[in-house]
Amino acid sequence: MKDKSLQDRAINIKGNQYVLVSDRIKYFNDNFPNGSIHNELISFTDNTYIIKSTVIPDMSKPDRYFTGHSQAKIGQGTVNTTAALENAETSACGRALAMMGIGVIDSIASVDEMNKAASNDKIVDDYPQTYTQSTVSTPTGTCPKCGAPMARSKSTGKLYCSKLCWKKPQV
């Protein structure tokens, strides 16, 4: 692997190209044999891990380094139910490698970060029709498909069916 972009290893998430952290780490290890990746637990409070990752491309020049941070709350999302610490560590490492330019195509964000950001919106994006303020008269409107009350995504403000009717099999 010669190109730090790793475009041939990218996957598509919501229309953007992302390189998995595992591919970024492999690239780093293959191309920076005198390099180092150091992960550090910064804090653990309120069931939330905060991890700092430091990437040094050449240990003979330790003043040139790149850092990334991540946090993960135990129980928030599927992965963090059983592996919050590991998820935070992976994300922090991915960010540090991205700061170095490894695997950056459309964004510095890793897949884990995109999943974190999308976790509240996944139900909106999976729905075949997104209802906005113009199609539903009030934030407490009803779903035109099943009549259930609409809910509003905390992160995007988009409305979706509170009963998640589009996820249930059609009879």
N, C-alpha and C positions, 0 to 999 in steps of 0.2 A: 504494500500500500504506500504510494508515494504522495498522494493528494490529501491534504488535511481536510478537504470537504467531505470525503467519503460518500459522494453522491450516489454511487452505485449500490450502497448499503442502506440508503434512505427508505423510509416507509412513509406513506401518506396518512396524515391525521388531519381531518377537517380541512383538506385542501392545502396543507402545508407539508413540506418535506422535513422529516426528523430522523436523526441517526440515533440508534439505540446506544445507551451508555456502555453496554457490553462491547459494541463495535468501537467506540471511542477508546476504551481501555485497551483493547487488543491493538489498535493502531498505535497508541502511545507506547506500549510495551515493545512492539516490533520496531518502532522508529526512534525511540529514545532509550537505548539500553543503559545509559548512565543517568536516567531520570528516576524520579521518586514520586509516589503518591502517598500522602499522609492524611488520614482521616482522624478527626478529633471530636469527641462529644463535648459540646460547649455547655449544654445544660439539659436537664430533664426536670421539668416542673409541669404540674397540671396535666400529667399524662402526655406531654409533648416533648419530643426529642428535638434538639437543635444540633446539627452537625456542621462542622467546617472541614472542607477538604482543601488541601494545598498540593499543587502540582509543581514540581521543579523539573524542568526539561533536562538540565545538566547539573548534576551534583557538584561539579567543579566550579559552578557559578551559582551558588545558592541564593544570591541576591535577586535573581530573576525567577520569580515564581508567580503562580496564578491561583486565586482562591475562589471557592464557591461555597455557599451556605444552603442549607435546606432544613425544613422542619416537617415533622410528621406527628400527628396526634393519634394515639392508640385508639382504635375503633372507628376512626373516620375513614370510610371507604373500605372496600373489600381487603386490599393488601394490608392496610394498617391495622386490621383486626388481629392479625397474627404476626406481622413483620414490620411494624412501624419504624423500628430502629434501622433495620436493613434498608428499608425504602428511603429513609432520610439520608443514609450514607451514600446510597447509589445516586440519588438526585444531586447531592452536594458534589460528588465526584464528577458527575456529568457536567455540572455547571462550571467547575474549575477547568475541566478539559475544554469546554466550549469557550471559556475566557481566553484560553490559549489559541483558540481558532480551530480546534479539532472537532469536526463534525458539524460545523455551523453552515447551514444552507439557508433556511428561511428565518430561523430564530435561534437564540441561545438556549431556549427552553428544551428540556429533555422530554421524552415520552411520559415519564412519571409526572412531571410538572403539568403537562398538557392534560393528563388524566385527572390530576387534582383540580385543575381549573375547570374542567368539563364535568366533574362529578355532579354538581348541582344542575348543570344544563343538559346533561345527557338525555334526560327524559324529554326535554324540549326538542333537541336535535333529532332524536329518533322518531318523533311524531311526524307523520306525513304532512301535516299542515300546522304551521306555527300561528297562533292567534296573537294579534297585537292589539293595542288599545283601539285602533281603528276598526277592528272586526268584532271586538267584544266591548260593549258599552262601558262597563266598569271593571275594575280589577276583581270584583266579586261576581262577575258574570257566570254563565253556565256553559258547559261544553256543548257545542252543537251536535256532537255525535251521541253522547249518552245522557246529557242533562245534569251531570255532576257539577259542583262548584269549580270554578277555575282557581288556580293558585298562581302565584308570581314567583319566578326564579329570583333568588336573592342576588345573584351575581350579574344577571343580564336584564332583569326586569321583564322578561318575556312571560307570557301567560301560557299555562298548560293545564290539562285536565287533572284535577286532584285525585281522581280514581284511577289514573293511568290506564284508561280504557283501551288505548291503542296497543298496549303491551299484552292484553288478554287475547287468547285465540278467538277467532270469529267462529260462531256456531252456525 
